[in-house]
Amino acid sequence: MDLKKIVRPCILERKEYVPGKPVEEVTREYGITDIIKLASNENPLGSSPKAIEAMLREVKETTHLYPESLAPSVTEKLAKKFNLPADHFYIDNGEDGVITMLGMTFINPGEECVISELTFPAYENIVGKMDGKSVIVPMAPGYKQDIDAMLAKVTPKTKVLFLCNPNNPTGTLIGKADFEKILKTVGENTLIVSDEAYYEFVEDPDYPQSVNYLKDHPNLIILRTFSKIMGLASVRIGYLIAHPDIVKAMLKTREPFPVNRPAQAGALAAMDDHEFVEKVVRVNSEGRKQIAAALADMGFEVIAGHGNFVFADLKKPVAQVYEELLKVGVIIRPLNSQGAPNCIRVTIGTKEQNDRFIRSFKEAYNKVYS
Ligand SMILES: Cc1ncc(COP(=O)(O)O)c(C=O)c1O
């Protein structure tokens, strides 16, 4: 069998996606069980208790039944929450699922998509899978998406401009003025995708409330997820908010049952769990300051950022420090696979987890570099 003749060339040339190292893998490789994972921006407080209750009930009673295809109860609830008609929402198997379906719906082979350097890898990934062409734009100083440079690359040939706000992994924000400039500049046949996976964590008043711009910009697509703030990463449910014509096109692409029943029940219940959300935001905000201050004290270039993680440039390769941390059961995200071999991203944990990370990180760094 000649794989070169069987596999699509655009797939052959791709590398596999490397996710944050799972806890189970560290246990297998290092024989330890006392592990903290601060590598995938998961919720250190677990899941919304209301969601857990609803999901357990759902698993017990309806696991033998297919889910409702369009997750109508979640759609209705989102529509009320954002004060928009229900036809503005599309729900899928995590935001990852939404991004995949976006690609399948809109990106033709050879079409250009403009993407920042050092951002969420799923954009370049789906463009590649669709045999499109990623136009990667270097970042501005301070690890910000360089909006002017990105706009300069948008031409009538551009199908999608991908924005990550706040940006994963650097945590930096696109403020209102830049966001408005983007909307004004980009032509209506180029889609503007604003990935707002960390939207609920942002406390800066300069963060654009993108939903308010939908009315005048039918090419704007907003992505959100229940994985982060609600702690539902395992059941996989994310959504987009956009013009109904965008949603209609997506509905033709999607799989028959993309969102399982526990995910639908969990998301529905989580939207009423304001107490949990408030606690998550508070713990995150305190932890972000704690970790950012500790890393800055060590002399690194640190961006506390606006998400549930902190970014740091150590100005020295991180690979060995990462390995030393694994040995003591602390998993963080080295950014070598994203072309930033001197940089790390650390998810904010509980106070105890943050203390342990800071202690272990100092030891690991000193072991490697002193
Ligand atoms: C910016 C960004 N978008 C999307 C996702 C994927 O979210 P989901 O778990 O809903 O697939 C993540 C997950 O880390 C993310 O950081």
The ligand as an SDF file (V2000), in Angstrom:
LIG
                    3D

 16 16  0  0  0  0  0  0  0  0999 V2000
   -8.8770   29.6410   22.3120 C   0  0  0  0  0  0  0  0  0  0  0  0
   -9.5390   28.3170   22.3900 C   0  0  0  0  0  0  0  0  0  0  0  0
  -10.5280   28.0210   21.5440 N   0  0  0  0  0  0  0  0  0  0  0  0
  -11.1450   26.8390   21.5800 C   0  0  0  0  0  0  0  0  0  0  0  0
  -10.7950   25.8690   22.5040 C   0  0  0  0  0  0  0  0  0  0  0  0
  -11.4760   24.5500   22.4650 C   0  0  0  0  0  0  0  0  0  0  0  0
  -12.5370   24.5080   23.3520 O   0  0  0  0  0  0  0  0  0  0  0  0
  -13.4470   23.2340   23.4420 P   0  0  0  0  0  0  0  0  0  0  0  0
  -13.0320   22.4790   24.6720 O   0  0  0  0  0  0  0  0  0  0  0  0
  -14.8380   23.7940   23.5840 O   0  0  0  0  0  0  0  0  0  0  0  0
  -13.2920   22.4260   22.2160 O   0  0  0  0  0  0  0  0  0  0  0  0
   -9.7770   26.1310   23.4140 C   0  0  0  0  0  0  0  0  0  0  0  0
   -9.3650   25.1070   24.3590 C   0  0  0  0  0  0  0  0  0  0  0  0
   -8.3510   25.1480   24.9940 O   0  0  0  0  0  0  0  0  0  0  0  0
   -9.1280   27.3890   23.3520 C   0  0  0  0  0  0  0  0  0  0  0  0
   -8.1260   27.6830   24.1670 O   0  0  0  0  0  0  0  0  0  0  0  0
  1  2  1  0
  2  3  1  0
  2 15  2  0
  3  4  2  0
  4  5  1  0
  5  6  1  0
  5 12  2  0
  6  7  1  0
  7  8  1  0
  8  9  2  0
  8 10  1  0
  8 11  1  0
 12 13  1  0
 12 15  1  0
 13 14  2  0
 15 16  1  0
M  END
$$$$
